[in-house]
Amino acid sequence: MKSFVQTNFKRAIKFGSLYLIIGIVMSLVISTIFSWTASIADEEILFISQLGTLMLPLFAVMGSVGGLMVFVSDRTKGVYEYLIAYGVNVYEIFWSTLLVSFGLITIVLGISITGNVVLSLLFSGSIPFSMIETLLIYTIPLSYASSAFMCMAGMIWSSLTVGIPGVNSPVGISMILGIGPSLVVMLLGGFFIGSSYFLMLVGGVTLILIVLVVAMLVAANKMMNRERLLSDA
Amino acid sequence: MVEKYSYPSGSSPLVLLDSVSSGYFGRKILEGISFRIDEPAIYVVLGPNGAGKTTLFRTLAGILKPYSGRVEIGGYPSESQEARSQLDYLTHIEGIPEGMNVTNALQFYANIAGATEADVTRVIDLLNLKDLRNKRFGQLSQGQKKRVSVARIFLKEKQVYLLDEPTSNMDPKMASEIRELVLGLSKNKVILYSSHNLFEAREIGSKVIVIKQGKLALFGNISEIKTEKYTIGIRTLGTDDVPYSSGKEGDYYLFELQGPEEVPDIISKLSEKGIKIREVKEMQNPLEELFK
């Protein structure tokens, strides 16, 4: 299992390299723009200075799509037929893909958060407490939860459907599904940032996403026929 | 740990199917299949397209869960880890992860099957894949892809091998080499080998399992299959005058034979005349005639 996850992690970086690069670059560009805007404003505008960290989950979801791409490719190529014959079960296949996605988010967040911290030091000479708070209670949990939701929904969708190509494919649609919750929290969060409502909003959405992911994982393990993972060829 | 079924005689069958019905998404493809294999040998699984051969292999490999009945490998239920550790499986789908080169693909499966790096090197030598080992799988020809796919089954020694059309898409020379390797593998092993081709079936095995419309039509000796007429087509390399031929259809020179056992004879006669053979194929599937 460990070597399987390691191999697929490397493949996911390669498969989703474009999304990974776009996710990282976009997050850094957006953070630079907002950090600079906040620094030249006449008075402190907390909302603007925090927009970079608020948008990070969107880019984390985008950057982690490589895991789902590997899953769809392996299913199409008939790899899972062999894995099942060797004794790998549906749960292990789904869980390993989630782990790969978590690895990819860690890369995006690691680089983007470091970038945000450096930008904050450059433009304001300090790291505001609110930024650390936002990163810890919003950016990190919501990024992992949204990405896991996107990945799990995509895997189930892909297993239940037959070869839909392009933007309508499970990969394309799931990315929108993954971005959706983060987008809602980000838009509403702008109004509540710094208040206890913000914590409740983020915590609630994160919890719902985690519950959905766990429910989908359990349902897939218990109810999904193994033939769903066979190639359509 | 799954408990082994106990048998009064003390020895479990190597492979057992007892009233097995199986299929996809609730739709039955196999119905009431029963047979028992106690003796190591190559068992050729024959049947026309859509008869249920692949479904049979997937059920034996524990990929499809039977709707009813019992499947055992070495006395263990086919879905148990104990059964899976005794068998290896090859299907007509290559199943090589996208983007990998030949060595990486074999290493990937070696890790999953519990084989070593040395096994990968041995298999690369055995299947003559040295020149291809750093090439991406997607860049290979159909025949080369099939060779890599077949290589997987030689990574680790097992008791039961399920080989679903291992020589499809291969040129006759490579197909013959693969058959030789399978024959070498067969000592004290059970090999279920599916084919469309009666000539190939007779060349490789003496036992036969015939599936017709999802049901077991025959489990016995291959000599029990008789054909009234057997027509093969031979494609040659740059020759216009081919003796013994009864006509031509497209690129194929036709030969009317009594049965597949006459194929090696006609090939050697043509070779003696200096004719280079590119491909030999059955012009009509005699199995389809049999199943009418």
Interface residues (C-beta under 8 A of the other chain):
Chain A: S3 F4 T7 R11 K14 F15 S73 D74 K77 G78 V79 E81 Y82 L83 I84 A85 Y86 G87 V88 N225 R226 E227 L230 S231 A233
Chain B: Y24 F25 R58 A61 G62 I63 L64 K65 Q81 R84 S85 L87 Y89 T91 I93 E94 G95 I96 P97 E98 G99 M100 F108 Y109 N111 I112 A113 R152
